[in-house]
Amino acid sequence: MTRLGLLAVLAAAAVLVVSCTDPAPRSSDPPAPPTAPAVSGPDEGSVEEASGTAASASAASVPASSTAASGADTEPEPGELPVTAAEAVDNPGAADAPDPREEMDPLVRQATEPWPTDWRNRTIDLGELLLGLPMLDPRDGIPPIDDPVFEPAAAASEWLEDRVPGVLVQVGGETRFYPLGILHRHEIVNDQIGGIPVAVTYCPLCNTALAFDRRVDGHVLRLGVSGLLRNSDLVMWDDRTVSLWQQVTGEAVVGAAAGTVLAPLPTAIVSFGDFAASYPEGPVLTGGRERPGAYDSNPYVGYSTRSAPGGFYTGEIDPRYPALERVVGVTEGGGATAYPFPVISELGAVNDSVGGVPVVVLWGGDTADALDTRAVSEGRPVGTGVAYLRTVDGRELTFTKERGVFRDEETSSTWTLLGEAVSGPLAGTRLRFAVHRNEFWFVWGAFFPEGRVYEG
């Protein structure tokens, strides 16, 4: 098929697919408001008609690869990853082996034709990959932020409402806030916190916010949006081996790095108001101050109240909860437990263990649903569910919530929703975050089918 023929096929497919979000200008450009039609209601219209149809005739101009700075201060030592992407695919001895790309969805195969990815090295069935951005070579069709700019929470309060949700990331004693309105349009921020190269990631279709250390075998990777999805979840790519990485698990699932798992970093989805109260000088990601209101716009109007997640998920859905109900999914000690929002909102504080690790899940706040109304700040209240390790100085604590106040039974210290003791013997102490997400119920079932579900 000719290049023009492929573009025609992909353009025709645009009405059938949706990206994790709509493309946006680079972080140095002023943000643009969404241009695609919104979903008109929980079961009306089609999420396939939302922002993901943003692929356009300019698709051919997307570069075949990115050479954006990874943030490394020195040139990494060569040879520590198994092979580079180019070496991986240059394997004459495998010429007679079946082409693994025969497993692919035809649109995925055509759109990824220019990639030097080692498709033979994989941990998944390639047929599970679907095209989220109908473009020729969709890498970075949704541009990550590679040079993030921050300002103190006190200054950000001029343009961020208290209810606006964001990703709290804590590394090396520093805590930052990344508004979901910005991540709707970029999905990945390649950053450095405390000298550590990190990737802050968010997939709106799954409501999964995670941060990872992006150092692998002595190399600093620059992660980008591949334009592919698996089980509706963002699939990332790296600029060294062009391997594909599953956002929910942090695992490389295809390519020279397949089987490698990125180290997770402490994260939580919280409201800006709660963040600012706990970290008044904490850095907040800005999206360009020319039109900050554009980052309060949600390209997925009504998505979170739909009855089904859309065409990028074809698996079965456990009927115990609606497909798009939120859960706090905790993965610690090799174990995995989901804490559904309807359960923890009734209890306020849940003391439990996951994989033998004592944890507590706290509930509260007035955090807005970032995937509900057109304006993120006006979204319905979904609250905040945050998981912590509940061992402090070698002692397990047991938490309760009474009249909106969290208290531990062992010392009678009082704690905030963001895990800080504000009175009592432990005043000034902060709980450490457990590895967790606020994914939708269908996402939990897709990636943690053997996981436990807390029922109260």
Secondary structure as GFF3:
##gff-version 3
##sequence-region A 1 456
A	DSSP	alpha_helix	3	13	.	.	.	ID=ss1
A	DSSP	three_ten_helix	14	16	.	.	.	ID=ss2
A	DSSP	three_ten_helix	47	49	.	.	.	ID=ss3
A	DSSP	three_ten_helix	51	54	.	.	.	ID=ss4
A	DSSP	three_ten_helix	57	61	.	.	.	ID=ss5
A	DSSP	alpha_helix	85	89	.	.	.	ID=ss6
A	DSSP	three_ten_helix	92	94	.	.	.	ID=ss7
A	DSSP	three_ten_helix	100	103	.	.	.	ID=ss8
A	DSSP	alpha_helix	106	111	.	.	.	ID=ss9
A	DSSP	three_ten_helix	126	128	.	.	.	ID=ss10
A	DSSP	beta_strand	130	131	.	.	.	ID=ss11
A	DSSP	beta_strand	150	152	.	.	.	ID=ss12
A	DSSP	alpha_helix	153	156	.	.	.	ID=ss13
A	DSSP	beta_strand	165	171	.	.	.	ID=ss14
A	DSSP	beta_strand	174	179	.	.	.	ID=ss15
A	DSSP	alpha_helix	180	186	.	.	.	ID=ss16
A	DSSP	beta_strand	188	193	.	.	.	ID=ss17
A	DSSP	beta_strand	196	203	.	.	.	ID=ss18
A	DSSP	beta_strand	208	213	.	.	.	ID=ss19
A	DSSP	beta_strand	215	216	.	.	.	ID=ss20
A	DSSP	beta_strand	219	220	.	.	.	ID=ss21
A	DSSP	beta_strand	223	230	.	.	.	ID=ss22
A	DSSP	beta_strand	233	238	.	.	.	ID=ss23
A	DSSP	beta_strand	244	246	.	.	.	ID=ss24
A	DSSP	beta_strand	251	254	.	.	.	ID=ss25
A	DSSP	beta_strand	263	265	.	.	.	ID=ss26
A	DSSP	beta_strand	267	271	.	.	.	ID=ss27
A	DSSP	alpha_helix	272	278	.	.	.	ID=ss28
A	DSSP	beta_strand	283	285	.	.	.	ID=ss29
A	DSSP	three_ten_helix	292	296	.	.	.	ID=ss30
A	DSSP	three_ten_helix	303	305	.	.	.	ID=ss31
A	DSSP	beta_strand	327	332	.	.	.	ID=ss32
A	DSSP	beta_strand	335	340	.	.	.	ID=ss33
A	DSSP	alpha_helix	341	347	.	.	.	ID=ss34
A	DSSP	beta_strand	349	354	.	.	.	ID=ss35
A	DSSP	beta_strand	357	364	.	.	.	ID=ss36
A	DSSP	three_ten_helix	376	378	.	.	.	ID=ss37
A	DSSP	beta_strand	384	389	.	.	.	ID=ss38
A	DSSP	beta_strand	391	392	.	.	.	ID=ss39
A	DSSP	beta_strand	395	396	.	.	.	ID=ss40
A	DSSP	beta_strand	399	402	.	.	.	ID=ss41
A	DSSP	beta_strand	405	408	.	.	.	ID=ss42
A	DSSP	beta_strand	414	415	.	.	.	ID=ss43
A	DSSP	beta_strand	421	423	.	.	.	ID=ss44
A	DSSP	beta_strand	432	433	.	.	.	ID=ss45
A	DSSP	beta_strand	436	437	.	.	.	ID=ss46
A	DSSP	alpha_helix	441	447	.	.	.	ID=ss47
A	DSSP	beta_strand	452	453	.	.	.	ID=ss48
###
